[in-house]
Amino acid sequence: MLSKFLRYFLVGLVLVLVFVASALVAMRFAIHGREVRVPKLAGLTPAEAERVANVNGLVLRVESRFYTSSVPEGKIVSQAPAPDTRVRSGWKVMVAESLGPQRAAIPNLVGQSEHAADVNISRRGLQVGSVATLHFPGADPGTVIAQSPPPNAKNAASPKINLLLAATDNAPQYVMPNFVGKSLAEATGLLEKAGFDVGNHQNASRAHRRGETVVLTGIIVRQRPAAGQKVAKGATVSFEVRR
């Protein structure tokens, strides 16, 4: 009886092991069955590369375009992931397309308005890249103060031109220093020398005269605008002082 039980137990154990092994093989096959190998796309046109990618269960995306004399215009220069990489089906393959040798001259856009620079760039078959603004005293608001690539560049890598514009509010900006603890006379002298107006100062001995000289007394305990705040030249600064 015991030997018969052991026989059935061993047969059942073998069946369980066979089932587990079969499940692992099936799972491994299913996982690897969804993997594909990335084909080589360099040298193909974007249309050709897209067909090859789709046949292999992949999606093509033209991420950028570059000037290069080593690869003919309209051909794929590089790709990511690299050829022969194993990826999941439906994976996106990013490629860069060659624009051939640089032919368009990079115009001088400095001093032009953003709209004029945009038109100037488009006429040459180029593109506007990133646009940033900067407070730049002396420049007309909204005009180009710098560009990349620079004018007449011969080795531009991309057809995009990045622009730096003078801010629309191009008045000089200053960071308000901390005057708390200083004397009213010292703070007033520094601010007036820098071109600021000093407003009312409360809870202090008011300015009084010694002959024809105005004497300001008191220690600053509070200021407005607060320390660290940005202010334009000519702004009014007010203090609260104590004797």
Number of C-alpha atoms within 10 A of each C-alpha: 6 6 8 9 10 11 12 11 12 12 11 12 12 12 12 12 11 12 12 12 12 12 12 12 12 12 12 11 12 11 11 13 11 12 18 18 16 24 19 17 24 19 18 16 17 20 12 13 24 19 14 19 22 13 10 16 18 22 18 21 16 15 11 13 21 19 21 19 12 10 17 17 19 17 22 23 24 18 21 13 17 16 14 11 13 15 17 16 17 16 17 16 22 16 22 20 26 24 22 17 17 18 12 15 15 24 18 18 22 18 17 17 17 19 11 13 21 17 13 18 22 11 10 14 12 19 17 15 14 11 13 13 17 15 16 18 14 10 16 18 20 20 23 25 21 18 19 15 20 16 15 12 15 13 12 21 15 18 21 19 23 16 23 19 25 24 20 14 14 18 16 13 15 12 13 18 14 16 19 18 13 14 18 23 15 13 21 20 12 11 17 12 10 11 13 18 16 17 13 11 21 15 13 17 14 16 13 12 10 7 6 7 9 11 13 18 18 21 21 25 16 19 18 13 18 17 14 11 13 14 17 15 14 13 14 16 20 19 25 18 23 17 11
